[in-house]
Amino acid sequence: MGEKKMKRINFVIGIFIFIFCYAFHTISYATNTGVVLVSSNKEVIEKGEEVEITVSIENAKTAAFDFSLYFDELKLEYISGSDNTNVIGNRVIFVWYDIEGGRGAKEGELVTFKFRAKEDGLTTFSLQGEFYSQTGQLIQTEVKEKQIQIGREKTNWQLQEQEEQGTDTQNANTALQALRLDKEGLTPNFEKDNYEYYLTIPNDIHNLGVLAIAENPNAMVETTGNTNLKEGLNVITIRVTSADKTQNKIYTIQVTKTANLELANTNLEILAIENVLLNPPFHMDEINYKAEVSNETENVNILAIPQNEQAIVEISGKDELKEGNNTISIVVTAPNGFTKKKYQIEVYKRNLEEEQKYQEELEQQKKDLENAYHIEGLSIDTKKAQIEDANHQNNRNLYNSVIVGIAIGVVVLMIMGVLAYWKGKKRK
């Protein structure tokens, strides 16, 4: 009898504990994180063709933001966009805030811009900016850039047909339309207006296959220095002579052949200008950048740190900036003493008229953001009150759930007690 009674009591206690635990609720806290995507409606376009570039945010809702979308103004022309858009040089500036105080926060597609292609080649859209949540908190974001191709590379058959028909009439053209090696590692990526490239190879490579195709099929291309490569520094030269024999252009590839690849390391770990944004954002394999500074800027501070601390970095052109375009060169010499790589930053210094317009636009952006923050502030106060009410309600619900659980447990114990009493009475 005692053992059975203990089993009944343990069973009732188990039910009580289950009901009691079930009455509690778990609370989850969301973090402000998001992914900002730059996407396009076309991967490849032709000169003169338009492309749509869309900025979206995933995994987060934003109630206010301002960003700059950078593009290559040599290859692209800005056509149109939404309201609150300003364009300065190679930068599209966009500001938005939710006039409903957070109720209209956005997730997914934010805005779309149109561009028209001007020149062939690869081009990258990059973005920098700040995004705020419905509660006014800064959203931590990861930005994914977009690269598109302008112009489709001609096939060998098309080049042969073009040569036979003589369709290219630019007799003075000395540009290459393609440059490839039979070994990977050429940096930077080929651009027809970039004339200097770099490659590091191990000692077991003695020759390199070079494919160099001129834009004008009647131009003459001569490649030298790509065979019988010696240990150390080798220079491959690709000379392009125009069809009319009046012009020539030389592309070079500096090839380091070595048994110790680290001693030939000319990569930068960090490249930055103090208080100035680089376009595109720094990457060790990208050697050409652009930046824009105010009219009052005389000199800029460059931070250039090599991957190998024994490498030597030399910087020139950062002082006494003139209005318009300025070229800053950063030459990295590897620890072996002869392998070099040159990074370049084209810095545009605004003139007085451009500076005035830029400051006016900044002031307008500031006003728009202050208005957005004011609305967000009102929204935050409202949301705080709502959160406090919700917390009070949750506490009341929790209290009620506990009371209900206890009451159920007591009732179950009473029922079990009554049953035990009657069973004991019947046995008597």
C-alpha positions as CSV (number, residue, x, y, z in Angstrom):
1,M,0.0,0.0,0.0
2,G,2.8,2.5,0.9
3,E,4.7,1.8,-2.4
4,K,1.6,2.4,-4.5
5,K,0.8,5.5,-2.7
6,M,4.3,6.8,-3.3
7,K,4.0,6.1,-7.0
8,R,0.7,8.1,-7.1
9,I,2.4,11.0,-5.3
10,N,5.4,10.9,-7.7
11,F,3.1,10.8,-10.7
12,V,1.1,13.8,-9.4
13,I,4.3,15.7,-8.7
14,G,5.6,14.9,-12.2
15,I,2.3,16.3,-13.7
16,F,2.6,19.4,-11.6
17,I,6.2,20.0,-12.6
18,F,5.3,19.6,-16.3
19,I,2.4,22.1,-16.0
20,F,4.6,24.5,-14.1
21,C,7.4,24.5,-16.6
22,Y,5.1,24.7,-19.5
23,A,3.8,28.0,-18.1
24,F,7.1,29.8,-18.7
25,H,8.0,31.4,-22.1
26,T,11.3,31.8,-23.8
27,I,12.4,35.2,-25.0
28,S,14.6,35.6,-28.1
29,Y,16.6,38.7,-29.0
30,A,17.3,39.6,-32.6
31,T,20.5,41.3,-33.5
32,N,20.9,44.1,-36.0
33,T,22.8,42.4,-38.8
34,G,22.2,42.6,-42.6
35,V,23.6,41.9,-46.0
36,V,23.6,44.8,-48.5
37,L,23.5,43.5,-52.1
38,V,24.4,45.4,-55.3
39,S,22.9,43.6,-58.2
40,S,22.2,44.2,-61.9
41,N,19.5,43.2,-64.4
42,K,22.3,42.2,-67.0
43,E,25.6,40.6,-66.6
44,V,27.0,41.7,-70.0
45,I,26.1,44.8,-71.9
46,E,27.3,46.6,-75.1
47,K,28.5,50.2,-75.4
48,G,25.5,52.5,-75.5
49,E,23.3,50.0,-73.7
50,E,21.6,50.7,-70.4
51,V,21.8,48.6,-67.2
52,E,19.8,48.8,-64.0
53,I,21.7,48.6,-60.7
54,T,19.7,47.7,-57.6
55,V,20.6,48.1,-54.0
56,S,18.9,45.6,-51.5
57,I,19.2,44.6,-47.9
58,E,18.6,41.1,-46.5
59,N,18.2,39.8,-43.0
60,A,17.4,43.2,-41.6
61,K,14.8,46.0,-41.9
62,T,16.0,49.6,-42.3
63,A,14.1,52.7,-41.4
64,A,16.8,55.2,-42.5
65,F,20.0,55.1,-44.5
66,D,22.4,57.0,-46.6
67,F,25.0,55.5,-48.9
68,S,27.4,56.3,-51.8
69,L,27.4,53.9,-54.8
70,Y,30.7,54.2,-56.6
71,F,31.1,53.5,-60.4
72,D,33.7,53.9,-63.1
73,E,32.8,57.2,-64.8
74,L,35.2,56.4,-67.7
75,K,33.1,53.3,-68.6
76,L,29.7,54.3,-67.4
77,E,27.3,57.3,-67.5
78,Y,24.7,57.9,-64.8
79,I,21.2,58.2,-66.3
80,S,18.5,58.3,-63.6
81,G,17.5,57.2,-60.2
82,S,15.0,57.9,-57.4
83,D,14.3,61.1,-55.5
84,N,16.9,62.2,-52.9
85,T,19.7,61.2,-55.3
86,N,22.8,63.3,-56.0
87,V,25.7,62.5,-58.3
88,I,29.2,63.8,-57.7
89,G,31.9,62.5,-60.1
90,N,31.9,58.8,-59.8
91,R,29.6,58.7,-56.8
92,V,25.8,58.3,-56.5
93,I,24.6,59.6,-53.1
94,F,21.2,58.4,-51.9
95,V,19.4,59.3,-48.6
96,W,16.1,57.8,-47.4
97,Y,14.2,57.7,-44.1
98,D,10.8,56.3,-43.2
99,I,8.3,59.2,-42.7
100,E,6.0,56.8,-40.8
101,G,8.5,56.6,-37.9
102,G,9.6,53.0,-38.5
103,R,6.3,51.4,-39.5
104,G,7.4,51.6,-43.2
105,A,10.8,50.1,-42.6
106,K,12.2,48.3,-45.7
107,E,13.7,44.9,-46.3
108,G,14.7,43.6,-49.8
109,E,14.9,46.0,-52.7
110,L,15.7,49.6,-51.6
111,V,16.4,51.6,-54.8
112,T,17.4,51.2,-58.5
113,F,19.6,53.4,-60.7
114,K,20.2,53.4,-64.4
115,F,23.6,53.7,-66.2
116,R,24.7,53.7,-69.8
117,A,27.9,52.0,-71.0
118,K,30.5,54.2,-72.5
119,E,33.6,52.0,-72.9
120,D,34.4,48.2,-73.1
121,G,35.8,46.3,-70.1
122,L,35.0,45.0,-66.7
123,T,33.5,47.5,-64.2
124,T,32.6,47.2,-60.6
125,F,29.9,48.9,-58.5
126,S,30.8,49.3,-54.8
127,L,28.9,50.8,-51.9
128,Q,29.6,52.4,-48.6
129,G,27.1,53.8,-46.2
130,E,25.1,53.5,-42.9
131,F,21.8,51.8,-42.3
132,Y,19.6,52.2,-39.2
133,S,17.0,50.0,-37.7
134,Q,13.4,50.8,-36.6
135,T,14.8,51.6,-33.2
136,G,17.5,54.0,-34.5
137,Q,20.3,51.5,-34.0
138,L,23.1,51.2,-36.6
139,I,22.8,48.0,-38.5
140,Q,26.0,46.0,-38.9
141,T,26.2,45.2,-42.6
142,E,28.2,43.2,-45.1
143,V,28.3,44.7,-48.6
144,K,28.4,42.5,-51.7
145,E,29.7,44.4,-54.8
146,K,28.7,43.8,-58.4
147,Q,30.9,43.5,-61.5
148,I,29.6,43.5,-65.0
149,Q,31.2,43.1,-68.5
150,I,30.9,45.9,-71.1
151,G,31.4,44.5,-74.6
152,R,31.6,40.8,-75.6
153,E,35.0,39.5,-76.4
154,K,35.3,38.6,-80.1
155,T,35.8,35.0,-81.1
156,N,38.8,34.0,-83.3
157,W,36.3,33.5,-86.2
158,Q,34.9,37.0,-85.7
159,L,38.4,38.5,-85.6
160,Q,39.3,36.6,-88.8
161,E,36.1,37.9,-90.5
162,Q,36.8,41.4,-89.3
163,E,40.3,41.3,-90.6
164,E,39.1,40.0,-94.0
165,Q,36.4,42.6,-94.3
166,G,38.6,45.4,-93.0
167,T,35.8,46.7,-90.8
168,D,38.1,48.4,-88.2
169,T,39.0,51.9,-89.6
170,Q,40.9,53.1,-86.6
171,N,44.3,52.9,-88.3
172,A,46.1,54.6,-85.4
173,N,44.6,52.3,-82.7
174,T,47.4,50.6,-80.6
175,A,45.2,49.1,-77.9
176,L,44.9,45.5,-77.0
177,Q,41.5,44.0,-76.5
178,A,42.8,40.8,-74.8
179,L,45.9,39.7,-72.9
180,R,46.3,36.2,-71.4
181,L,49.0,33.9,-70.2
182,D,49.0,30.1,-70.0
183,K,49.8,30.3,-66.3
184,E,47.5,31.8,-63.6
185,G,48.5,34.7,-61.3
186,L,48.7,37.7,-63.6
187,T,47.8,40.9,-61.7
188,P,45.9,43.1,-62.1
189,N,43.1,41.9,-64.3
190,F,43.6,43.0,-67.9
191,E,42.4,46.5,-68.8
192,K,43.4,48.0,-72.2
193,D,44.5,51.3,-70.6
194,N,46.7,49.6,-68.0
195,Y,50.2,48.9,-69.5
196,E,52.0,47.2,-66.6
197,Y,51.3,43.7,-65.1
198,Y,53.0,41.4,-62.6
199,L,53.5,37.6,-62.2
200,T,55.5,35.4,-59.9
201,I,56.4,31.8,-61.0
202,P,58.4,28.9,-59.6
203,N,61.8,27.8,-60.9
204,D,60.4,24.9,-63.0
205,I,58.7,27.2,-65.5
206,H,61.0,28.2,-68.4
207,N,58.6,29.6,-71.0
208,L,55.2,31.4,-70.9
209,G,52.5,31.4,-73.6
210,V,51.2,34.9,-74.3
211,L,47.9,35.6,-76.1
212,A,47.8,39.3,-77.1
213,I,45.0,40.4,-79.5
214,A,44.9,43.9,-80.8
215,E,41.6,45.9,-81.1
216,N,42.5,46.7,-84.7
217,P,43.2,43.3,-86.5
218,N,45.5,45.1,-88.9
219,A,47.8,46.3,-86.1
220,M,51.0,44.4,-85.5
221,V,51.7,42.7,-82.2
222,E,55.2,41.6,-81.2
223,T,55.9,39.7,-78.0
224,T,59.4,39.3,-76.6
225,G,61.0,38.0,-73.4
226,N,58.6,35.2,-72.7
227,T,61.0,32.3,-73.4
228,N,64.1,31.0,-71.7
229,L,63.1,32.7,-68.4
230,K,66.0,33.1,-66.0
231,E,65.8,33.1,-62.2
232,G,65.1,36.6,-60.9
233,L,63.4,39.3,-62.8
234,N,62.2,38.9,-66.4
235,V,60.3,41.5,-68.4
236,I,57.9,40.4,-71.2
237,T,57.2,43.1,-73.7
238,I,54.2,43.3,-76.0
239,R,54.6,46.0,-78.6
240,V,51.5,47.1,-80.5
241,T,52.1,49.0,-83.7
242,S,49.2,50.7,-85.4
243,A,48.0,49.7,-88.8
244,D,49.2,52.9,-90.4
245,K,52.7,52.5,-88.7
246,T,52.4,55.9,-87.0
247,Q,51.8,54.9,-83.4
248,N,53.0,52.2,-81.0
249,K,52.2,51.2,-77.5
250,I,54.1,48.8,-75.1
251,Y,52.5,46.6,-72.5
252,T,54.9,45.0,-70.0
253,I,54.7,42.0,-67.7
254,Q,57.3,41.8,-64.9
255,V,57.9,38.2,-64.2
256,T,59.7,37.1,-61.1
257,K,61.1,33.5,-61.3
258,T,62.1,32.3,-57.8
259,A,62.3,29.3,-55.5
260,N,61.1,31.4,-52.6
261,L,57.8,33.0,-53.4
262,E,57.5,34.8,-50.1
263,L,60.7,36.8,-50.8
264,A,59.0,38.0,-54.0
265,N,55.9,39.2,-52.2
266,T,54.9,42.7,-53.2
267,N,51.3,42.7,-52.0
268,L,50.0,45.4,-49.7
269,E,48.1,44.3,-46.6
270,I,46.5,47.7,-46.1
271,L,46.1,50.7,-48.4
272,A,44.1,53.7,-47.2
273,I,44.0,57.5,-47.3
274,E,43.2,59.2,-44.0
275,N,39.6,60.5,-43.9
276,V,39.1,59.7,-47.7
277,L,37.4,56.7,-49.3
278,L,39.1,54.6,-52.0
279,N,37.1,53.4,-55.0
280,P,37.0,50.5,-55.4
281,P,37.7,49.4,-51.8
282,F,41.2,48.1,-51.3
283,H,42.1,44.6,-52.5
284,M,45.7,43.4,-52.8
285,D,45.3,42.3,-56.4
286,E,43.8,45.7,-57.5
287,I,46.5,48.3,-58.3
288,N,44.4,51.2,-59.6
289,Y,42.1,53.4,-57.4
290,K,40.3,56.7,-57.4
291,A,39.5,59.1,-54.6
292,E,38.1,62.6,-54.2
293,V,39.2,65.4,-51.8
294,S,38.1,68.9,-50.9
295,N,39.4,72.0,-52.5
296,E,41.2,72.9,-49.2
297,T,43.3,69.7,-49.2
298,E,47.0,70.3,-49.8
299,N,48.4,67.0,-48.8
300,V,47.0,63.5,-48.0
301,N,48.3,60.9,-45.5
302,I,48.7,57.5,-47.1
303,L,48.7,54.3,-45.0
304,A,50.4,51.5,-47.0
305,I,51.5,48.4,-45.1
306,P,53.0,45.4,-47.0
307,Q,52.2,41.8,-46.3
308,N,55.8,41.0,-45.8
309,E,57.2,43.4,-43.2
310,Q,60.6,43.3,-44.9
311,A,59.3,44.8,-48.1
312,I,60.0,48.5,-48.8
313,V,57.2,51.0,-49.6
314,E,57.9,54.3,-51.5
315,I,55.1,56.9,-51.9
316,S,55.2,59.8,-54.2
317,G,52.7,62.5,-55.4
318,K,50.8,62.9,-52.1
319,D,51.8,66.5,-51.5
320,E,51.0,69.8,-53.1
321,L,47.8,68.6,-54.8
322,K,46.5,70.7,-57.6
323,E,42.9,71.2,-58.6
324,G,41.7,68.3,-60.9
325,N,43.4,65.0,-61.3
326,N,46.5,64.0,-59.3
327,T,48.4,60.7,-59.4
328,I,49.8,59.1,-56.2
329,S,52.2,56.2,-56.8
330,I,52.9,53.6,-54.1
331,V,55.8,51.3,-55.2
332,V,56.4,48.1,-53.2
333,T,59.8,46.5,-53.5
334,A,59.9,42.8,-52.3
335,P,62.5,41.6,-49.8
336,N,64.5,40.1,-52.6
337,G,65.3,43.7,-53.7
338,F,64.3,43.5,-57.3
339,T,60.6,42.4,-57.6
340,K,58.4,45.5,-57.6
341,K,54.7,46.4,-57.8
342,K,53.2,49.8,-58.4
343,Y,49.8,50.8,-56.9
344,Q,48.3,54.1,-58.2
345,I,45.6,56.3,-56.8
346,E,44.0,59.0,-59.0
347,V,43.0,61.7,-56.6
348,Y,40.6,64.3,-57.8
349,K,40.7,67.7,-56.0
350,R,37.5,69.6,-56.4
351,N,37.6,73.2,-57.6
352,L,35.8,76.1,-55.8
353,E,32.5,75.7,-57.7
354,E,32.4,71.9,-57.2
355,E,33.3,72.4,-53.5
356,Q,30.4,74.8,-52.9
357,K,28.0,72.4,-54.6
358,Y,29.4,69.4,-52.6
359,Q,29.0,71.3,-49.3
360,E,25.4,72.3,-50.2
361,E,24.5,68.7,-50.9
362,L,26.1,67.6,-47.6
363,E,24.1,70.2,-45.7
364,Q,20.9,69.0,-47.4
365,Q,21.8,65.4,-46.5
366,K,22.4,66.4,-42.9
367,K,19.0,68.1,-42.7
368,D,17.3,65.0,-44.2
369,L,19.1,62.7,-41.7
370,E,18.3,65.0,-38.8
371,N,14.6,64.9,-39.8
372,A,14.9,61.1,-40.1
373,Y,16.5,60.8,-36.6
374,H,13.8,63.1,-35.2
375,I,11.1,60.9,-36.6
376,E,13.0,57.9,-35.4
377,G,13.3,59.4,-31.9
378,L,9.5,59.8,-31.7
379,S,9.2,56.3,-32.9
380,I,11.6,55.0,-30.3
381,D,9.7,56.7,-27.5
382,T,6.5,55.1,-28.8
383,K,8.1,51.7,-29.2
384,K,9.6,51.9,-25.6
385,A,6.1,52.5,-24.2
386,Q,4.8,49.6,-26.3
387,I,7.7,47.4,-25.1
388,E,7.0,48.3,-21.5
389,D,3.3,47.6,-21.9
390,A,4.2,44.3,-23.6
391,N,6.6,43.4,-20.8
392,H,3.9,44.2,-18.1
393,Q,1.4,42.1,-20.1
394,N,3.9,39.2,-20.4
395,N,4.6,39.4,-16.6
396,R,0.9,39.3,-15.9
397,N,0.5,36.4,-18.3
398,L,3.4,34.6,-16.7
399,Y,2.0,35.2,-13.2
400,N,-1.4,34.0,-14.3
401,S,0.2,30.9,-15.9
402,V,2.0,30.1,-12.6
403,I,-1.1,30.5,-10.5
404,V,-3.1,28.3,-13.0
405,G,-0.3,25.7,-12.8
406,I,-0.3,25.7,-9.0
407,A,-4.1,25.5,-8.9
408,I,-4.2,22.6,-11.3
409,G,-1.5,20.8,-9.3
410,V,-3.5,21.4,-6.0
411,V,-6.7,20.1,-7.7
412,V,-4.9,17.0,-9.0
413,L,-3.5,16.3,-5.5
414,M,-6.9,16.7,-3.9
415,I,-8.5,14.4,-6.4
416,M,-5.8,11.8,-5.9
417,G,-6.2,12.1,-2.1
418,V,-9.9,11.7,-2.3
419,L,-9.5,8.6,-4.5
420,A,-6.9,7.1,-2.1
421,Y,-9.3,7.8,0.8
422,W,-12.3,6.0,-0.8
423,K,-10.2,3.1,-1.9
424,G,-8.8,2.7,1.6
425,K,-12.3,3.0,3.1
426,K,-13.7,0.3,0.8
427,R,-11.0,-2.1,1.8
428,K,-12.0,-1.7,5.4
